[in-house]
């Protein structure tokens, strides 16, 4: 069964609204499946600064992989920075595990400064998971913001009155 973009965005937002503690939302694969890859985000960790968003992301792989840094791993958890103005995302940190499902002690941890861009990519996982995460994160308005400024909505000075 394939979930539409609108449905996945609604689920992403609903998860964030209903979860009071860390609650991972699976955006690809089946969580806990030893035979498959899966990607999860934690909507509760979503933070804002203008067009930038940050959230925790984690990935578990069916088979051992080698990171760009040469680390052999089965799973990792990191923080992604989403730039809504550019529709891009990059990792700002990642902690790698030799075991799937983020089990066992971490085997490596990296911080990625702005001059060492590590794009948020999910190689060999079906669907454009990165784009879905970016769209969903950017669809969320910062707390206290008004997405429709006064006079700009369907009822405003030049649009008549509501009936």
C-alpha positions as CSV (number, residue, x, y, z in Angstrom):
1,X,0.0,0.0,0.0
2,X,1.4,3.4,-0.9
3,X,0.5,6.5,1.1
4,X,0.0,9.8,-0.8
5,X,2.0,12.9,-0.1
6,X,-1.0,14.6,1.5
7,X,-1.7,11.6,3.7
8,X,1.9,11.2,4.8
9,X,2.1,14.9,5.6
10,X,-1.1,14.7,7.7
11,X,0.2,11.7,9.5
12,X,3.5,13.5,10.1
13,X,1.7,16.5,11.6
14,X,-0.7,14.4,13.5
15,X,2.1,12.4,15.1
16,X,3.7,15.6,16.2
17,X,0.5,16.9,17.6
18,X,-0.4,13.8,19.5
19,X,2.9,12.7,20.8
20,X,4.0,14.3,24.2
21,X,7.3,12.4,24.3
22,X,9.8,11.1,21.7
23,X,7.7,9.1,19.3
24,X,9.3,7.9,16.1
25,X,7.2,8.1,12.9
26,X,8.2,5.6,10.1
27,X,8.4,7.4,6.7
28,X,9.8,4.4,4.8
29,X,9.9,0.7,5.4
30,X,8.7,-1.2,8.4
31,X,10.1,-0.4,11.8
32,X,11.9,-3.3,13.5
33,X,12.1,-5.4,10.3
34,X,15.5,-7.2,10.2
35,X,15.1,-8.0,6.5
36,X,14.4,-4.4,5.3
37,X,15.5,-0.9,5.5
38,X,13.5,1.7,7.4
39,X,13.6,5.5,8.0
40,X,12.0,7.3,10.9
41,X,11.7,10.9,12.1
42,X,10.8,12.2,15.5
43,X,8.3,15.1,14.9
44,X,8.5,16.1,18.6
45,X,12.1,17.2,18.0
46,X,11.2,19.7,15.2
47,X,12.8,23.1,15.9
48,X,12.5,26.3,14.0
49,X,14.6,29.4,13.0
50,X,13.1,31.3,10.1
51,X,13.2,29.0,7.0
52,X,15.4,26.4,8.8
53,X,14.0,23.4,10.6
54,X,15.9,20.7,12.6
55,X,14.6,17.3,13.5
56,X,15.9,13.9,14.6
57,X,16.2,11.2,11.9
58,X,17.2,7.6,12.2
59,X,17.8,4.8,9.6
60,X,18.2,1.1,10.1
61,X,19.6,-1.0,7.3
62,X,18.9,-4.7,6.3
63,X,22.6,-5.2,5.6
64,X,25.8,-3.6,6.6
65,X,26.7,-0.4,4.8
66,X,29.8,1.9,4.7
67,X,29.3,5.6,5.4
68,X,31.0,8.4,3.4
69,X,33.5,8.5,6.3
70,X,34.3,4.8,5.9
71,X,32.3,3.6,9.0
72,X,30.8,0.1,8.6
73,X,27.3,0.3,10.2
74,X,23.8,-1.1,10.3
75,X,22.0,1.8,11.8
76,X,22.4,5.5,12.6
77,X,20.6,8.3,14.3
78,X,21.2,12.0,13.5
79,X,20.0,15.5,13.4
80,X,18.9,16.9,10.0
81,X,18.7,20.6,9.1
82,X,16.0,21.4,6.6
83,X,16.3,24.6,4.6
84,X,12.7,25.4,3.5
85,X,13.8,28.2,1.2
86,X,16.1,25.9,-0.8
87,X,14.0,22.7,-0.3
88,X,17.2,20.9,0.8
89,X,18.3,18.9,3.9
90,X,21.6,18.0,5.4
91,X,22.8,16.1,8.4
92,X,24.4,18.2,11.1
93,X,25.3,15.1,13.2
94,X,25.2,11.4,13.0
95,X,25.8,8.5,15.5
96,X,26.5,5.1,14.0
97,X,25.7,1.6,15.4
98,X,27.1,-1.7,14.2
99,X,23.7,-3.4,15.0
100,X,20.4,-2.7,13.4
101,X,17.6,-0.8,15.2
102,X,20.1,1.5,16.9
103,X,21.1,-1.3,19.3
104,X,24.5,-1.5,21.1
105,X,27.0,1.1,21.9
106,X,27.7,3.7,19.2
107,X,30.7,3.0,17.1
108,X,31.2,6.5,15.7
109,X,29.8,10.0,15.9
110,X,30.3,12.9,13.5
111,X,29.4,16.5,13.5
112,X,29.0,18.1,10.1
113,X,29.7,21.9,10.1
114,X,28.4,24.1,7.3
115,X,31.6,23.8,5.3
116,X,31.3,19.9,5.3
117,X,27.8,19.4,3.9
118,X,26.5,15.9,4.3
119,X,23.2,15.8,2.3
120,X,20.3,13.9,3.8
121,X,20.1,11.0,1.4
122,X,18.6,7.5,1.7
123,X,20.4,5.6,-1.0
124,X,18.8,2.4,-2.2
125,X,15.5,3.1,-0.3
126,X,12.5,3.3,-2.6
127,X,10.7,6.6,-3.1
128,X,12.1,10.1,-2.6
129,X,12.2,9.9,1.2
130,X,14.3,13.0,1.5
131,X,11.9,15.2,-0.5
132,X,8.9,13.9,1.6
133,X,10.7,14.7,4.9
134,X,11.6,18.2,3.6
135,X,8.0,18.9,2.4
136,X,6.5,17.7,5.7
137,X,9.0,19.6,7.9
138,X,8.4,22.8,5.9
139,X,4.6,22.4,6.0
140,X,4.7,22.9,9.8
141,X,4.4,26.5,10.9
142,X,6.5,27.6,13.9
143,X,4.5,27.8,17.1
144,X,2.8,31.1,17.6
145,X,3.1,32.1,13.9
146,X,0.1,33.1,11.9
147,X,0.3,31.5,8.4
148,X,-2.3,34.0,7.1
149,X,-1.3,37.6,7.9
150,X,-4.1,40.0,8.6
151,X,-5.9,41.2,5.5
152,X,-4.2,38.6,3.3
153,X,-6.7,35.7,3.7
154,X,-9.9,34.9,1.8
155,X,-11.7,37.6,3.8
156,X,-9.8,40.9,3.7
157,X,-10.1,44.5,2.7
158,X,-10.2,43.8,-1.1
159,X,-12.1,40.5,-1.0
160,X,-15.5,41.4,0.5
161,X,-17.0,40.0,3.6
162,X,-17.8,36.4,4.5
163,X,-21.4,35.4,4.3
